[in-house]
Amino acid sequence: MHPLSIMLTAGLMLSAGNALAAQPAAAPPGKGGIIKWVDDKGVTHYGDSIPPEYANRGSTLLNKSGRVMKKSEPLKPSAQQPPDAEQEKQLSEQQRHDAVLLGSYTTEQEIDLARERSTQMDEAAIKGLEQGSATVKARLAIHQKSAAGFTARKKPVPDDLKKDIDDAGGELGRIEAQILQKHKDIEATHLRFDRDRQRFHELKQPIDAKAVLSK
């Protein structure tokens, strides 16, 4: 081969090698396994790839049996991009809450039983308030009937009777407000336990590799 041709060929090979070396290394594929990551709200997700916005939060690569194959630590934020304190606080609180859920219950049915126990006192209080309301209503009806008798005879209603009517009306209003608040408390308790039940279900959900990879 002519010396000039040899030099040209060597130069082309060197340029090609430099070009390949300059290319960034490919990210490790999730093929053959499941990638697990956590979003901004602390919810755990599984899939064959990580959304770009969560790429720096760290991940875990699982095999089809759910065993850990590899862990990627979250990237530390640079000095120019300090972490969102509120976001980190929410994530930390969610992690603590998840730990409490998993440490307190073993099944979703146990959460249902805890919800029922938590509302028993409010339900008993409502029954007591309703009985008190019935008593006050009966007393108020008697006072109002007496006042109507004075009015029918065209006589002034005594001040003491007026006061009894006002007092009974005020007491009845307070009891009804307490009953309403107890119903709201029960509703809030149900909502809280329903959320805990849903979160517990998510945390205990078994990994179905075929279903995840087929999406």
C-alpha positions as CSV (number, residue, x, y, z in Angstrom):
1,M,0.0,0.0,0.0
2,H,1.2,3.5,-0.8
3,P,2.7,5.3,2.3
4,L,0.2,8.2,1.8
5,S,-2.8,5.8,1.9
6,I,-1.5,4.2,5.1
7,M,-1.3,7.6,6.8
8,L,-4.8,8.5,5.7
9,T,-6.2,5.2,6.9
10,A,-4.5,5.6,10.3
11,G,-5.8,9.1,10.6
12,L,-9.4,8.1,9.9
13,M,-9.2,5.2,12.4
14,L,-7.8,7.6,15.1
15,S,-10.6,10.1,14.5
16,A,-13.3,7.4,14.7
17,G,-11.8,6.2,18.0
18,N,-11.8,9.6,19.5
19,A,-15.4,10.2,18.4
20,L,-16.6,7.0,20.1
21,A,-14.7,7.8,23.3
22,A,-16.4,11.2,23.4
23,Q,-19.9,9.7,23.4
24,P,-21.5,9.4,26.9
25,A,-21.9,6.0,28.4
26,A,-25.4,4.5,28.0
27,A,-27.6,4.3,31.1
28,P,-28.0,0.8,32.5
29,P,-31.1,-0.7,31.1
30,G,-34.0,-1.9,33.2
31,K,-34.6,-4.8,30.9
32,G,-34.9,-8.1,32.7
33,G,-35.9,-6.4,36.0
34,I,-38.1,-3.8,37.6
35,I,-37.1,-0.3,38.6
36,K,-38.5,1.0,41.9
37,W,-38.6,4.7,42.7
38,V,-40.4,7.2,44.9
39,D,-42.1,10.3,43.7
40,D,-42.4,13.8,45.3
41,K,-45.3,12.7,47.5
42,G,-43.5,9.6,48.8
43,V,-45.5,7.2,46.7
44,T,-43.6,4.2,45.5
45,H,-43.7,3.2,41.8
46,Y,-42.5,0.3,39.7
47,G,-41.7,0.2,36.0
48,D,-39.1,-0.6,33.4
49,S,-37.8,3.0,33.4
50,I,-37.7,6.1,35.6
51,P,-39.4,9.4,34.5
52,P,-36.7,12.0,33.9
53,E,-37.9,14.3,36.7
54,Y,-37.2,11.5,39.2
55,A,-33.9,10.3,37.8
56,N,-31.9,12.0,40.6
57,R,-34.0,10.7,43.5
58,G,-32.3,7.2,43.5
59,S,-33.8,3.9,42.5
60,T,-33.7,0.2,43.1
61,L,-33.4,-2.5,40.4
62,L,-35.4,-5.7,41.3
63,N,-35.4,-9.0,39.5
64,K,-38.7,-10.7,38.5
65,S,-38.8,-12.4,41.9
66,G,-38.6,-9.0,43.7
67,R,-35.0,-9.4,44.9
68,V,-32.8,-6.4,45.0
69,M,-30.2,-6.5,42.2
70,K,-28.8,-3.0,42.4
71,K,-29.4,0.3,44.2
72,S,-28.7,3.8,42.9
73,E,-28.3,6.4,45.6
74,P,-30.0,9.8,45.1
75,L,-27.8,12.5,43.7
76,K,-26.8,15.2,46.1
77,P,-28.1,18.7,45.1
78,S,-25.5,21.1,44.0
79,A,-24.7,24.3,45.9
80,Q,-26.5,26.3,43.2
81,Q,-29.7,24.2,43.7
82,P,-30.5,23.8,47.4
83,P,-33.1,21.2,48.2
84,D,-36.7,22.2,48.7
85,A,-37.1,22.2,52.5
86,E,-40.8,21.7,52.4
87,Q,-40.6,18.9,49.9
88,E,-38.0,17.1,52.0
89,K,-40.1,17.6,55.1
90,Q,-43.1,16.1,53.4
91,L,-41.1,13.1,52.2
92,S,-39.7,12.6,55.7
93,E,-43.1,12.7,57.2
94,Q,-44.5,10.3,54.7
95,Q,-41.7,7.8,55.4
96,R,-42.3,8.0,59.1
97,H,-46.0,7.5,58.6
98,D,-45.4,4.5,56.3
99,A,-43.1,3.0,59.0
100,V,-45.9,3.5,61.6
101,L,-48.5,1.8,59.3
102,L,-46.3,-1.2,58.6
103,G,-45.4,-1.5,62.3
104,S,-49.0,-1.2,63.6
105,Y,-50.9,-3.4,61.2
106,T,-50.4,-6.7,59.4
107,T,-53.7,-6.7,57.4
108,E,-56.1,-4.2,56.0
109,Q,-58.8,-5.8,58.1
110,E,-56.9,-4.7,61.2
111,I,-57.2,-1.1,60.0
112,D,-61.0,-1.5,59.6
113,L,-61.2,-2.7,63.2
114,A,-59.1,0.2,64.4
115,R,-61.4,2.6,62.6
116,E,-64.5,1.1,64.3
117,R,-62.9,1.4,67.7
118,S,-61.9,5.0,67.1
119,T,-65.5,6.0,66.3
120,Q,-67.2,4.1,69.1
121,M,-66.7,6.9,71.7
122,D,-68.1,9.5,69.3
123,E,-71.1,7.3,68.4
124,A,-71.8,6.7,72.1
125,A,-71.6,10.5,72.7
126,I,-74.1,11.1,69.9
127,K,-76.6,8.7,71.5
128,G,-76.2,10.5,74.8
129,L,-76.6,13.9,73.2
130,E,-79.7,12.7,71.3
131,Q,-81.3,11.5,74.6
132,G,-80.5,14.9,76.2
133,S,-82.0,16.7,73.1
134,A,-85.2,14.7,73.5
135,T,-85.5,15.6,77.2
136,V,-84.9,19.3,76.5
137,K,-87.4,19.3,73.6
138,A,-90.1,17.8,75.9
139,R,-89.4,20.4,78.6
140,L,-89.5,23.2,76.0
141,A,-92.8,21.9,74.6
142,I,-94.3,22.1,78.1
143,H,-93.1,25.7,78.6
144,Q,-94.4,26.7,75.2
145,K,-97.8,25.2,75.9
146,S,-98.0,27.1,79.2
147,A,-97.0,30.3,77.5
148,A,-99.7,29.7,74.8
149,G,-102.3,29.3,77.6
150,F,-101.4,32.7,79.0
151,T,-101.6,34.2,75.5
152,A,-105.0,32.5,74.9
153,R,-106.4,34.1,78.1
154,K,-104.9,37.4,77.0
155,K,-102.6,37.5,79.9
156,P,-98.9,38.4,79.8
157,V,-96.5,35.5,79.9
158,P,-94.6,35.5,83.2
159,D,-90.9,36.6,82.9
160,D,-89.8,33.3,84.6
161,L,-91.6,31.3,82.0
162,K,-90.1,33.4,79.2
163,K,-86.7,32.7,80.7
164,D,-87.3,29.0,80.9
165,I,-88.3,29.0,77.2
166,D,-85.2,30.9,76.2
167,D,-82.9,28.7,78.3
168,A,-84.4,25.5,76.9
169,G,-84.0,26.9,73.4
170,G,-80.4,27.8,74.0
171,E,-79.6,24.4,75.5
172,L,-81.2,22.6,72.6
173,G,-79.2,24.7,70.1
174,R,-75.9,23.8,71.9
175,I,-76.8,20.1,72.0
176,E,-77.6,20.1,68.3
177,A,-74.3,21.8,67.5
178,Q,-72.4,19.2,69.5
179,I,-74.2,16.4,67.7
180,L,-73.2,17.9,64.3
181,Q,-69.6,18.2,65.5
182,K,-69.5,14.6,66.5
183,H,-70.8,13.5,63.1
184,K,-68.0,15.6,61.5
185,D,-65.4,14.0,63.8
186,I,-66.6,10.5,62.8
187,E,-66.5,11.5,59.1
188,A,-62.9,12.8,59.5
189,T,-61.9,9.6,61.3
190,H,-63.3,7.5,58.5
191,L,-61.5,9.5,55.9
192,R,-58.2,9.3,57.8
193,F,-58.4,5.5,58.2
194,D,-59.5,5.1,54.6
195,R,-56.4,6.9,53.5
196,D,-54.2,4.8,55.8
197,R,-55.9,1.7,54.4
198,Q,-55.2,2.7,50.8
199,R,-51.6,3.6,51.6
200,F,-51.1,0.3,53.5
201,H,-52.5,-1.5,50.4
202,E,-49.9,0.3,48.2
203,L,-47.1,-0.5,50.5
204,K,-48.0,-4.2,50.8
205,Q,-49.0,-4.6,47.1
206,P,-47.0,-7.6,45.7
207,I,-44.8,-6.9,42.6
208,D,-46.2,-8.5,39.4
209,A,-43.2,-8.4,37.1
210,K,-45.1,-9.5,34.0
211,A,-47.9,-7.0,34.5
212,V,-45.4,-4.1,35.1
213,L,-43.2,-4.8,32.2
214,S,-46.2,-5.3,29.9
215,K,-47.4,-1.7,30.4
